[in-house]
Every structure is written in C-alpha cells, then in structure tokens.
Amino acid sequence: MDNRIDLQPFGRYEILFLMDNPEGLQGGEGNVVLSFLPCKMLSFTWNAPPDFPLIRNHEHKTWVVVEFEETPDNTTTLTLSHLGWLKGDEWDQVFNYFDQAWSRVMMSLEESCQ
C-alpha cells in the first residue's frame, strides 16, 4: 500500500492498494482533495476500482466527505459520506461495492484505534 497526498485544494489524494498492478490500475489514482478544515473535515474525489472500468474512467467522479468531531469523553467520532452517484446498473454495482467496502474500512479503523 502506498499514498500520494498533497493536502491542498486540488492536490493529489491517491491511495494505492494494488501495487502489483500496472500504473493506472493500482487503486485510488487520479483523485484530488476537494476541501479540508483541519481537525474537522476532509473531502476528496474517489474513483471506482479497476474491476469497474466504465465507472472508473467516467468523466463524472464521486466524492467522499470525512467529518471529525471530538466527543466529551476525548474520543473522535468520524462520519464518512460517499456522494455524487449517477443512475444506472453499473453505478448501482459500484455503490453496492462501496457500501460494503466503507463498512470494512470503518471497522478496521475503529479496531486500530482501540
């Protein structure tokens, strides 16, 4: 796994999962930071996995908003929203993929913070 993140508007936000794949098919390539508020919120574009080339290469990109909120017990609540979905069978397939994937990501993150 590798990351290429330039934390500035329209800076790179690339998280690479499939390092053995050729460049362009390694994961979250080509995504950018949309906005951020330190310690509060981060938003970025997000593409489909290489298994969904029609959606991955579509001109329209979805986006993710991650919000952080400090709680009274000195922990942080993280809220993740994946937005910008278009209509159609393949878009639905990618939505369903991420519906499961983001749940696993959030559980993994929670476990690593305990």
C-alpha positions in Angstrom: 0.0 0.0 0.0 1.2 3.5 -0.8 -0.2 7.0 -0.6 0.4 10.2 -2.6 -1.4 13.0 -0.8 -0.9 16.7 -1.3 -3.2 18.3 1.4 -4.3 21.3 -0.6 -7.4 22.0 -2.8 -7.0 20.0 -6.0 -3.8 18.4 -4.6 -3.4 14.6 -5.1 -5.4 12.2 -2.9 -4.2 8.8 -4.1 -4.3 5.7 -2.0 -2.8 2.7 -3.9 -3.9 -0.8 -2.8 -2.9 -3.0 -5.8 0.9 -2.3 -6.1 1.5 -5.3 -8.4 -1.0 -3.9 -11.0 0.3 -1.5 -13.8 0.1 2.2 -13.1 -3.4 3.5 -13.6 -4.9 0.3 -12.1 -3.4 0.3 -8.6 -6.4 1.8 -6.7 -7.3 5.4 -5.9 -5.2 7.0 -8.6 -6.2 10.4 -10.1 -8.2 11.5 -7.1 -7.9 15.0 -5.7 -8.5 16.9 -2.5 -11.6 19.0 -2.8 -11.5 20.8 0.5 -10.4 20.4 4.2 -10.8 22.1 7.5 -8.0 21.0 9.9 -9.3 18.6 12.6 -12.9 19.0 11.2 -13.4 17.8 7.6 -11.7 16.4 4.5 -13.3 15.9 1.1 -11.9 14.3 -2.0 -12.9 12.7 -5.3 -13.0 8.9 -5.4 -13.0 6.6 -8.3 -14.3 3.0 -8.8 -11.9 0.0 -8.5 -10.3 -1.3 -11.7 -12.9 -4.1 -11.8 -15.4 -1.4 -13.0 -13.6 0.3 -15.9 -16.7 2.1 -17.3 -17.3 3.9 -14.0 -13.6 4.2 -13.1 -13.0 6.1 -16.4 -16.2 8.1 -16.4 -15.8 11.8 -16.6 -18.1 12.2 -13.5 -16.3 11.4 -10.3 -18.0 10.6 -6.9 -16.7 12.3 -3.8 -16.1 11.4 -0.2 -16.6 13.7 2.8 -15.0 12.7 6.1 -16.0 14.7 9.2 -14.3 14.5 12.5 -15.9 15.5 15.8 -14.3 15.5 19.2 -16.6 14.0 21.8 -16.8 14.9 25.5 -15.0 11.7 26.5 -12.0 12.8 24.5 -12.5 10.5 21.5 -13.3 11.4 18.0 -16.4 10.5 16.0 -15.7 10.0 12.3 -18.5 10.3 9.8 -17.9 9.2 6.2 -20.3 10.1 3.3 -19.8 8.9 -0.3 -21.8 11.1 -2.6 -22.3 12.0 -6.2 -23.8 8.8 -7.6 -25.3 8.7 -11.0 -28.1 6.4 -12.1 -27.7 3.1 -13.9 -26.9 -0.6 -13.3 -23.1 -0.2 -13.3 -23.3 2.8 -11.0 -25.5 0.7 -8.6 -23.0 -2.1 -8.7 -20.2 0.3 -7.7 -22.4 1.9 -5.0 -23.0 -1.6 -3.6 -19.3 -2.4 -3.7 -18.5 0.7 -1.7 -21.4 0.2 0.7 -19.6 -2.9 1.9 -16.1 -1.6 1.4 -16.5 1.5 3.5 -18.1 -0.5 6.3 -15.0 -2.7 6.4 -12.7 0.4 6.3 -14.6 2.0 9.2 -14.5 -1.2 11.3 -10.8 -1.6 10.6 -10.1 2.0 11.6 -12.1 1.6 14.8 -10.1 -1.6 15.7 -6.8 0.1 15.0 -7.7 3.0 17.3 -8.5 0.8 20.3 
